[in-house]
Amino acid sequence: MGRVGCLALLRSLAALVAVLIGAPIAAAHPVPFSYLDLRIDAGRITGTLTVHVFDAAHDLSVDPPERLLDPVVAAGRAGALASLAGSRLALSAGGDPLPIAWGSLDVLADKQSLRLPFEVKAGAAARPPVLRIQAVLFPYDSRHQTFVNVYEDAALRQQVILDASHPAFEYFSGSPRGTVAVVRRFVAAGIHHILIGPDHILFLVGLLLLGGSIRRLAGVVTAFTLAHSVTLSLAALRLFSPPAQFVEPLIALSIVYVGVDNLMVRGGGRDVRVWIAFVFGLVHGFGFASVLREMDLPARALGWSLLSFNLGVEIGQLLIVVLVASALAAIRHRSAAAGRRLAFAGSLVVVVAGTFWFVQRVFFAGGSL
């Protein structure tokens, strides 16, 4: 091939590369973000919603999107955009929706964005103890995220990101009523979590099967409480948090271990349930934290939320302990032999269930983790 042919071939290759590179750039979707700023002051709630013209143009059927940067075109579509935003952004307090009054649309040409100011007609609930924010602004794009900034009395109090998998969160105000709302919410969440967690319940039941004095059982429960409170706090504060793929199988192993230990104690071994409760309580605390982290801990009431969730877990735990320990004691009181048989059979069930969960979480993680 001659020099001219080589040059022609190179030009053709260069043109092909340019087309291949340029096509995705030309069709590229801008960064799929929106921004929601909420300002809570004495007597009023105001805010601004900023969206990219690409997203707005898609849902308003404007082509090309840059047309919305023309103030005249944008003004003509302001009502439609406000209606669209109003159907996809919801604010509520105490379960009651808060109506939003939209202001005049602003064009931010340098940011290729549109900004809609608004005011919330909150009335007597202008500073609600709990404000729920839900936003799924552009569902056509599953990657779209809404960055939320909440200001109270001109100070930035909380920042969260909402998306298709996490469309809502609750903001707790700094008022005394807000603190009460935090306590109520997280105590209830702690009780709920322990009562719907079969692995945590079975671990506790396993520790109680051998019975013992009130002092012995109190020591077991206290050890478990202290241990999981420590690791729950560490993980919730993001100081140390091992992955769930490691924690969940360990929780299953803790159940197996407590069942095996019960069988060993029946055979004349030493009762070390207090130490078992403490050591494995550390592991269970990380399991509790995985749920707590998904609840959008209020930054300004972090201590209250941690304390309240722990308190809720303890209330639920004590309910289980009182019911199970009372039932086992009643059985032993009627027949010591029946009590021993129940402890043996129960320990076998604990071992089998823990083994099942361990195998499931290690080899079939999609079913549990």
KASULUR-V559135 format. One record per residue. N is the residue number from 1. RES is the residue in one letter. PHI is phi as a letter, one per 40 degrees, with the letter a starting at -180 (none if undefined). PSI is psi in degrees with one decimal (NA if undefined). NEAR is the number of other ideal C-beta (glycine too) atoms within 8 Angstrom. Layout:
# KASULUR-V559135
{{N,RES,PHI,PSI,NEAR} {N,RES,PHI,PSI,NEAR}}
This chain:
# KASULUR-V559135
{{1,M,none,131.6,4} {2,G,c,177.4,5} {3,R,c,-41.2,5} {4,V,c,-41.4,6} {5,G,c,-39.7,8} {6,C,c,-44.1,9} {7,L,c,-41.0,8} {8,A,c,-40.8,8} {9,L,c,-41.9,9} {10,L,c,-41.4,8} {11,R,c,-40.6,8} {12,S,c,-41.8,8} {13,L,c,-40.6,8} {14,A,c,-41.5,8} {15,A,c,-40.7,8} {16,L,c,-43.2,8} {17,V,c,-41.9,8} {18,A,c,-40.4,8} {19,V,c,-45.2,8} {20,L,c,-37.2,8} {21,I,c,-41.2,8} {22,G,c,-32.7,8} {23,A,c,-50.6,8} {24,P,c,-30.9,8} {25,I,c,-43.1,7} {26,A,c,-35.1,6} {27,A,c,4.6,6} {28,A,c,142.3,6} {29,H,c,131.5,6} {30,P,d,163.7,7} {31,V,d,121.3,4} {32,P,c,73.4,11} {33,F,b,148.0,9} {34,S,b,162.6,15} {35,Y,b,128.7,10} {36,L,b,117.6,15} {37,D,b,125.3,10} {38,L,b,133.6,14} {39,R,b,117.5,10} {40,I,b,113.8,12} {41,D,b,174.4,10} {42,A,c,114.9,6} {43,G,g,-3.5,5} {44,R,a,156.2,9} {45,I,b,123.8,14} {46,T,b,172.5,10} {47,G,a,178.0,12} {48,T,b,144.5,10} {49,L,b,122.1,13} {50,T,b,125.7,13} {51,V,b,151.7,14} {52,H,c,143.8,12} {53,V,c,-28.9,13} {54,F,c,-46.1,10} {55,D,c,-45.7,14} {56,A,c,-43.4,16} {57,A,c,-37.3,14} {58,H,d,-49.0,10} {59,D,c,-14.7,9} {60,L,b,2.4,11} {61,S,f,49.6,6} {62,V,b,126.8,11} {63,D,b,128.0,6} {64,P,c,162.0,6} {65,P,d,-30.6,11} {66,E,c,-16.6,7} {67,R,d,-29.3,10} {68,L,c,-9.9,15} {69,L,c,-10.7,9} {70,D,c,118.3,8} {71,P,d,-33.6,6} {72,V,c,-46.1,6} {73,V,c,-43.3,10} {74,A,c,-42.1,13} {75,A,c,-37.2,8} {76,G,c,-23.3,6} {77,R,b,3.7,12} {78,A,c,-43.9,11} {79,G,c,-42.2,6} {80,A,c,-39.3,8} {81,L,c,-40.5,14} {82,A,c,-40.6,11} {83,S,c,-41.5,8} {84,L,c,-47.5,11} {85,A,c,-39.6,13} {86,G,c,-27.2,9} {87,S,c,-13.2,5} {88,R,b,-6.2,11} {89,L,b,124.0,12} {90,A,b,131.6,9} {91,L,b,139.7,13} {92,S,a,154.9,11} {93,A,b,124.3,13} {94,G,g,28.4,7} {95,G,g,-7.6,4} {96,D,c,128.3,7} {97,P,c,144.8,6} {98,L,b,118.1,12} {99,P,c,143.8,6} {100,I,b,129.4,11} {101,A,b,117.2,8} {102,W,c,143.9,9} {103,G,c,-162.3,8} {104,S,c,138.1,5} {105,L,c,137.7,12} {106,D,b,138.7,8} {107,V,c,122.9,11} {108,L,b,82.3,10} {109,A,c,-37.6,6} {110,D,c,-24.3,4} {111,K,b,3.8,6} {112,Q,f,44.9,11} {113,S,b,164.9,9} {114,L,b,140.3,14} {115,R,b,128.6,11} {116,L,b,112.1,16} {117,P,c,155.4,11} {118,F,a,164.1,12} {119,E,b,138.1,11} {120,V,c,126.4,13} {121,K,c,78.2,8} {122,A,c,-21.8,11} {123,G,g,-127.8,5} {124,A,c,-19.1,4} {125,A,c,38.5,10} {126,A,c,-25.4,11} {127,R,b,73.4,8} {128,P,c,147.3,10} {129,P,c,-33.1,10} {130,V,b,124.6,13} {131,L,b,120.4,14} {132,R,c,128.8,12} {133,I,b,124.5,16} {134,Q,b,128.7,11} {135,A,a,117.3,14} {136,V,b,83.8,9} {137,L,c,-40.2,13} {138,F,b,78.1,13} {139,P,c,-13.9,9} {140,Y,c,-23.7,5} {141,D,b,107.4,9} {142,S,c,-16.2,5} {143,R,c,-7.9,6} {144,H,c,136.9,14} {145,Q,b,147.6,10} {146,T,b,117.6,13} {147,F,c,122.5,10} {148,V,b,128.3,15} {149,N,b,125.9,11} {150,V,b,122.6,13} {151,Y,b,137.5,12} {152,E,b,123.0,11} {153,D,f,45.3,7} {154,A,g,-0.4,6} {155,A,b,135.2,6} {156,L,c,120.0,7} {157,R,b,-34.2,10} {158,Q,a,146.2,11} {159,Q,b,130.8,8} {160,V,a,164.4,7} {161,I,b,125.3,9} {162,L,b,140.0,14} {163,D,a,-170.1,10} {164,A,c,-33.7,8} {165,S,c,-12.7,4} {166,H,a,75.3,8} {167,P,c,-6.5,9} {168,A,a,157.9,9} {169,F,a,167.3,10} {170,E,b,132.3,10} {171,Y,b,127.1,13} {172,F,b,124.9,13} {173,S,c,167.1,13} {174,G,c,6.3,8} {175,S,c,163.9,8} {176,P,d,-37.4,5} {177,R,c,-32.6,8} {178,G,c,-39.5,13} {179,T,c,-42.8,12} {180,V,c,-40.1,9} {181,A,c,-39.0,11} {182,V,c,-48.1,14} {183,V,c,-47.2,10} {184,R,c,-43.8,9} {185,R,c,-47.2,13} {186,F,c,-26.0,15} {187,V,c,-46.8,13} {188,A,c,-39.1,9} {189,A,c,-38.5,13} {190,G,c,-43.8,17} {191,I,c,-45.8,12} {192,H,c,-43.6,10} {193,H,c,-42.7,13} {194,I,c,-33.6,14} {195,L,c,-20.9,10} {196,I,b,7.3,6} {197,G,b,93.6,9} {198,P,c,-32.1,6} {199,D,c,-42.2,12} {200,H,c,-41.6,12} {201,I,c,-44.2,11} {202,L,c,-34.3,12} {203,F,c,-45.5,14} {204,L,c,-44.8,13} {205,V,d,-42.0,12} {206,G,d,-38.2,14} {207,L,c,-23.4,12} {208,L,c,-13.5,13} {209,L,d,-34.8,13} {210,L,c,-6.9,10} {211,G,g,-150.1,11} {212,G,h,178.5,6} {213,S,c,163.3,5} {214,I,d,-38.0,5} {215,R,c,-41.9,6} {216,R,c,-46.8,11} {217,L,c,-37.3,13} {218,A,c,-38.5,8} {219,G,c,-39.9,9} {220,V,c,-48.6,13} {221,V,c,-42.2,12} {222,T,c,-41.0,8} {223,A,c,-43.9,13} {224,F,c,-42.1,16} {225,T,c,-50.2,11} {226,L,c,-43.4,10} {227,A,c,-49.9,16} {228,H,c,-22.8,14} {229,S,c,-37.9,10} {230,V,c,-52.7,10} {231,T,c,-30.2,16} {232,L,c,-44.4,17} {233,S,c,-43.0,9} {234,L,d,-44.6,12} {235,A,c,-40.7,16} {236,A,c,-33.0,11} {237,L,c,0.7,8} {238,R,g,31.9,5} {239,L,c,-36.8,6} {240,F,a,125.6,6} {241,S,a,96.7,10} {242,P,c,154.7,6} {243,P,c,151.8,6} {244,A,c,-31.3,7} {245,Q,c,-21.2,8} {246,F,c,-40.1,8} {247,V,c,-46.6,13} {248,E,c,-44.5,13} {249,P,c,-34.3,11} {250,L,c,-37.7,10} {251,I,c,-42.4,16} {252,A,c,-42.4,15} {253,L,c,-33.3,10} {254,S,c,-35.0,14} {255,I,c,-43.6,17} {256,V,d,-44.7,13} {257,Y,c,-42.9,11} {258,V,c,-34.9,16} {259,G,c,-45.1,15} {260,V,c,-41.1,10} {261,D,c,-38.1,12} {262,N,d,-43.6,15} {263,L,c,-35.9,12} {264,M,c,-40.3,8} {265,V,c,-38.8,11} {266,R,c,-29.3,12} {267,G,c,7.5,6} {268,G,h,7.6,4} {269,G,c,174.8,8} {270,R,c,139.7,4} {271,D,c,106.2,8} {272,V,b,34.6,7} {273,R,c,-31.0,12} {274,V,c,-44.4,10} {275,W,c,-35.9,8} {276,I,c,-44.2,13} {277,A,c,-38.9,14} {278,F,c,-50.3,12} {279,V,c,-49.3,9} {280,F,c,-17.3,16} {281,G,c,-32.7,15} {282,L,c,-40.4,12} {283,V,c,-44.6,13} {284,H,c,-30.6,16} {285,G,c,-38.9,16} {286,F,c,-33.3,14} {287,G,c,-42.0,14} {288,F,c,-39.2,14} {289,A,c,-32.0,14} {290,S,c,-32.3,11} {291,V,c,-42.5,10} {292,L,c,-37.7,15} {293,R,c,-26.1,10} {294,E,c,-1.3,6} {295,M,b,13.1,9} {296,D,f,69.9,7} {297,L,d,129.3,10} {298,P,c,121.3,12} {299,A,d,-41.2,7} {300,R,c,-9.1,8} {301,A,b,36.7,12} {302,L,c,-43.3,10} {303,G,c,-44.1,6} {304,W,c,-40.2,12} {305,S,c,-42.1,15} {306,L,c,-47.1,15} {307,L,c,-42.8,8} {308,S,c,-41.6,15} {309,F,c,-43.4,15} {310,N,c,-42.3,11} {311,L,c,-41.7,10} {312,G,c,-42.7,17} {313,V,d,-41.6,15} {314,E,c,-37.9,10} {315,I,c,-47.8,11} {316,G,c,-39.1,14} {317,Q,c,-42.7,13} {318,L,c,-35.8,9} {319,L,d,-44.6,9} {320,I,c,-45.3,13} {321,V,c,-45.8,12} {322,V,c,-45.6,8} {323,L,c,-49.0,8} {324,V,c,-46.2,11} {325,A,c,-39.0,11} {326,S,c,-43.3,8} {327,A,c,-43.7,8} {328,L,c,-40.1,14} {329,A,c,-39.4,9} {330,A,c,-39.5,8} {331,I,c,-44.3,11} {332,R,c,-34.0,11} {333,H,c,-36.7,5} {334,R,c,-37.8,6} {335,S,a,111.6,7} {336,A,c,-36.8,6} {337,A,c,-41.8,6} {338,A,c,-37.3,10} {339,G,c,-41.0,12} {340,R,c,-41.6,9} {341,R,c,-39.6,8} {342,L,c,-40.7,11} {343,A,c,-40.3,14} {344,F,c,-49.9,10} {345,A,c,-40.8,8} {346,G,c,-39.0,12} {347,S,c,-38.1,15} {348,L,c,-41.7,10} {349,V,c,-41.7,9} {350,V,c,-45.7,17} {351,V,c,-46.2,13} {352,V,c,-45.5,8} {353,A,c,-43.8,10} {354,G,c,-40.1,18} {355,T,c,-42.5,10} {356,F,d,-47.6,8} {357,W,c,-36.9,13} {358,F,c,-48.7,12} {359,V,c,-42.7,9} {360,Q,c,-43.0,11} {361,R,c,-21.9,12} {362,V,c,-44.8,8} {363,F,b,-18.5,5} {364,F,b,55.0,9} {365,A,d,-28.6,10} {366,G,c,-21.9,5} {367,G,c,-17.1,5} {368,S,b,-33.4,9} {369,L,c,NA,7}}
